[in-house]
Every structure is written in C-alpha cells, then in structure tokens.
Amino acid sequence: MDPWVYIVLVGAVAIVYALRLPAKAGKEDSEEKKSLKETEAALELYMADIEHENTELLQLVGSIKAQSQSNKAALQEEIGGLREQVTELSNSLLLLDARLTAEEKGLLQLAATFTREPSAVRPAESPAAAPAAEADTPPAKPKPVSSIKLRYPRLFELHEQGKSIDSIAKTAGLQRGEVQLILQLAHQEESV
C-alpha cells in the first residue's frame, strides 16, 4: 500500500473521531445541564423554605412583643394602684399616729390629775400642824406615769402584787415574752 493510503486512512479515522467527540460532549453537557437544573430547583426550594420560616419567626417575634407590651402596661397599672394604696395607708397611719399621740397626752394629763389629787387631799389634821409639816418637807413632785403603764394597767397591778411573769401572762392573755418586754419598757421609761 502506498503511503498516501495510510495518510487518507489516518485522516478518515481523525474525522470520524472528531465527529464522535462532540456527540459525547453533548451527552455530558445535557447531563451537566440536568444536574445544574436539579441543583437550581433544590436551591429555590431551600430559599422558599427559609423565607417561610423567616415569616413565621417575624410573626412570632411580633406576637411576643405585643404580649410583653400588654404585660408591661398591666404591671404599670398595678404599680400605680399599689402606689395609691401606699399613699392612702401612709395618710391613715399619720392620722392614727396623731390620734394616738392626742390620746396619750389626754391619758397623761388625766393620770397627772389623779396623782395630784390624792396629795392635795390629806387626812384630817389639825390646822396648826399642816403649815408646820409643809414647811419641813419640800413639795413632792408627782411621779409621772409611763404611757406603757396606762396601756396595760392590769398587767402592772398583777406585777405589783408580786405575781410571776407566767401567771401574769396567763391572766392577761399575753405571751410570756410580751409580758417581759412590757415590764422592761416600763422600767426604761421610769429610769429616763
């Protein structure tokens, strides 16, 4: 065979190979396009899911915000009501303190009146002996009665009779510690 036949055969094989090559590439391109389309579809589906979830989250955050604002408003109303109650209670406490102070002053004046009267009324003495006795002794100052003694006269009466703290507590209907505290406070008032 002549060399030109070899050249023609090699050229024919090259042409056939060249023609077959785009056909294979076309099949690969169609597969790539198909996988690319599938990937795009999956991404679009994923993006749609994310947008749906974001919308739900925004709605949830909005409802939580509205609920917290309504709770805040309710709490502020409750705080306002409590402030009004505190103001009313402090005003009534001031009134009660004023009344208590007035009552204590009245009781102290009454007690002072009662303590002065027995010293003013003396047993029948001779008129001549009275000026001499008054000249010898300076006038006695009345001992002020403590406000605690005015509040618990029965308790101090039992204490002066020599009753025990337990029997005083039982008789007065108080706790033992309360009786001790009242007696200590009265002692402190007298020492002042």
C-alpha positions as CSV (number, residue, x, y, z in Angstrom):
1,M,0.0,0.0,0.0
2,D,1.0,3.3,-0.8
3,P,1.8,5.9,1.8
4,W,-0.9,8.2,0.6
5,V,-3.5,5.5,1.5
6,Y,-2.2,5.5,5.0
7,I,-2.5,9.2,5.2
8,V,-6.1,9.0,4.0
9,L,-7.0,6.3,6.4
10,V,-5.5,8.2,9.3
11,G,-7.3,11.4,8.2
12,A,-10.6,9.4,7.9
13,V,-10.1,8.0,11.4
14,A,-9.4,11.5,12.7
15,I,-12.5,12.9,11.1
16,V,-14.7,10.0,12.5
17,Y,-13.1,10.6,15.9
18,A,-13.7,14.3,15.7
19,L,-17.4,13.8,14.8
20,R,-17.9,11.4,17.6
21,L,-16.3,13.6,20.2
22,P,-19.0,16.4,20.1
23,A,-21.7,13.8,20.5
24,K,-20.1,12.5,23.7
25,A,-19.6,16.1,24.8
26,G,-23.3,16.8,24.0
27,K,-24.4,13.9,26.2
28,E,-22.1,15.2,29.1
29,D,-23.4,18.7,28.6
30,S,-27.0,17.6,28.8
31,E,-26.2,15.6,32.0
32,E,-24.5,18.7,33.4
33,K,-27.4,20.9,32.4
34,K,-29.8,18.4,34.0
35,S,-27.8,18.3,37.3
36,L,-27.5,22.1,37.2
37,K,-31.3,22.4,36.8
38,E,-31.8,20.0,39.7
39,T,-29.4,22.0,41.9
40,E,-31.2,25.2,41.0
41,A,-34.5,23.7,41.8
42,A,-33.2,22.4,45.1
43,L,-31.8,25.9,46.0
44,E,-35.1,27.6,45.0
45,L,-37.0,25.1,47.3
46,Y,-34.5,25.7,50.1
47,M,-34.9,29.5,49.7
48,A,-38.7,29.2,49.7
49,D,-38.4,27.2,53.0
50,I,-36.1,29.8,54.6
51,E,-38.5,32.6,53.5
52,H,-41.4,30.8,55.0
53,E,-39.5,30.1,58.3
54,N,-38.4,33.8,58.4
55,T,-42.1,34.9,58.0
56,E,-43.1,32.6,60.9
57,L,-40.3,33.9,63.1
58,L,-41.3,37.5,62.4
59,Q,-44.9,36.7,63.3
60,L,-43.7,35.0,66.5
61,V,-41.5,37.9,67.4
62,G,-44.3,40.4,66.8
63,S,-46.7,38.4,69.0
64,I,-44.1,38.2,71.8
65,K,-43.5,41.9,71.5
66,A,-47.3,42.7,71.7
67,Q,-47.7,40.3,74.7
68,S,-44.7,41.9,76.5
69,Q,-46.2,45.4,75.9
70,S,-49.6,44.4,77.3
71,N,-47.9,42.7,80.3
72,K,-45.9,45.9,80.8
73,A,-49.0,48.1,80.7
74,A,-50.8,45.8,83.1
75,L,-47.9,45.9,85.5
76,Q,-47.7,49.7,85.3
77,E,-51.4,49.9,86.1
78,E,-50.9,47.6,89.1
79,I,-47.9,49.6,90.3
80,G,-50.0,52.8,90.0
81,G,-52.7,51.2,92.1
82,L,-50.2,50.0,94.7
83,R,-48.7,53.5,94.9
84,E,-52.2,54.9,95.6
85,Q,-52.7,52.3,98.3
86,V,-49.4,53.1,99.9
87,T,-50.2,56.8,99.8
88,E,-53.6,56.2,101.4
89,L,-52.1,53.9,104.0
90,S,-49.4,56.4,104.9
91,N,-52.0,59.1,105.3
92,S,-54.2,56.9,107.5
93,L,-51.1,56.0,109.5
94,L,-50.3,59.7,110.1
95,L,-53.9,60.3,111.2
96,L,-53.7,57.3,113.5
97,D,-50.4,58.4,114.9
98,A,-51.8,61.9,115.6
99,R,-54.9,60.4,117.3
100,L,-52.7,58.1,119.4
101,T,-50.5,61.0,120.4
102,A,-53.5,63.0,121.4
103,E,-55.0,60.1,123.3
104,E,-51.6,59.5,125.2
105,K,-51.5,63.2,126.1
106,G,-55.0,63.1,127.4
107,L,-54.3,60.0,129.4
108,L,-51.1,61.5,130.8
109,Q,-53.0,64.6,131.8
110,L,-55.7,62.5,133.4
111,A,-53.1,60.4,135.2
112,A,-51.3,63.6,136.4
113,T,-54.7,64.9,137.6
114,F,-55.3,61.7,139.6
115,T,-51.8,61.7,141.0
116,R,-52.1,65.3,142.2
117,E,-55.5,65.0,143.8
118,P,-54.5,62.4,146.5
119,S,-51.6,64.6,147.6
120,A,-53.9,67.6,147.7
121,V,-56.4,65.9,149.9
122,R,-54.9,64.9,153.2
123,P,-56.4,63.2,156.2
124,A,-57.9,65.4,158.8
125,E,-55.1,67.1,160.6
126,S,-55.1,70.0,162.9
127,P,-54.8,73.3,161.0
128,A,-51.7,74.2,163.1
129,A,-49.8,71.1,162.2
130,A,-50.4,71.4,158.5
131,P,-48.3,74.6,157.9
132,A,-45.5,73.1,160.0
133,A,-45.5,69.9,158.0
134,E,-45.5,71.8,154.8
135,A,-42.6,74.0,155.9
136,D,-40.4,71.0,156.9
137,T,-40.8,69.0,153.6
138,P,-40.4,70.4,150.2
139,P,-43.4,69.8,148.0
140,A,-43.2,66.4,146.4
141,K,-43.2,66.3,142.6
142,P,-45.8,63.8,141.3
143,K,-44.1,60.8,139.7
144,P,-45.1,60.8,136.0
145,V,-47.0,57.7,135.0
146,S,-45.5,56.0,132.0
147,S,-47.6,55.6,128.9
148,I,-47.0,51.8,128.9
149,K,-48.4,51.6,132.4
150,L,-51.5,53.4,131.1
151,R,-51.9,50.9,128.3
152,Y,-51.5,47.8,130.5
153,P,-52.9,48.7,134.0
154,R,-54.0,45.2,134.8
155,L,-50.5,43.8,134.0
156,F,-48.8,46.3,136.3
157,E,-51.3,45.7,139.0
158,L,-50.6,42.0,138.9
159,H,-46.8,42.7,138.9
160,E,-47.1,45.0,141.9
161,Q,-48.9,42.2,143.7
162,G,-45.8,40.1,143.2
163,K,-47.3,37.6,140.7
164,S,-44.9,35.7,138.5
165,I,-44.4,36.5,134.8
166,D,-46.1,33.3,133.8
167,S,-49.2,33.9,135.9
168,I,-49.4,37.5,134.7
169,A,-49.1,36.2,131.1
170,K,-51.9,33.6,131.7
171,T,-54.2,36.1,133.5
172,A,-53.6,38.9,130.9
173,G,-53.8,36.6,127.9
174,L,-50.4,37.5,126.6
175,Q,-47.3,35.6,125.8
176,R,-44.5,35.4,128.4
177,G,-42.1,37.3,126.2
178,E,-44.6,40.1,125.7
179,V,-45.0,40.5,129.4
180,Q,-41.2,40.6,129.9
181,L,-40.9,43.2,127.1
182,I,-43.7,45.4,128.5
183,L,-42.1,45.3,132.0
184,Q,-38.7,46.1,130.6
185,L,-40.0,49.1,128.6
186,A,-41.8,50.4,131.6
187,H,-38.6,50.2,133.6
188,Q,-36.7,52.0,130.9
189,E,-39.4,54.8,130.8
190,E,-39.2,55.2,134.5
191,S,-35.4,55.4,134.5
192,V,-35.5,58.2,131.9
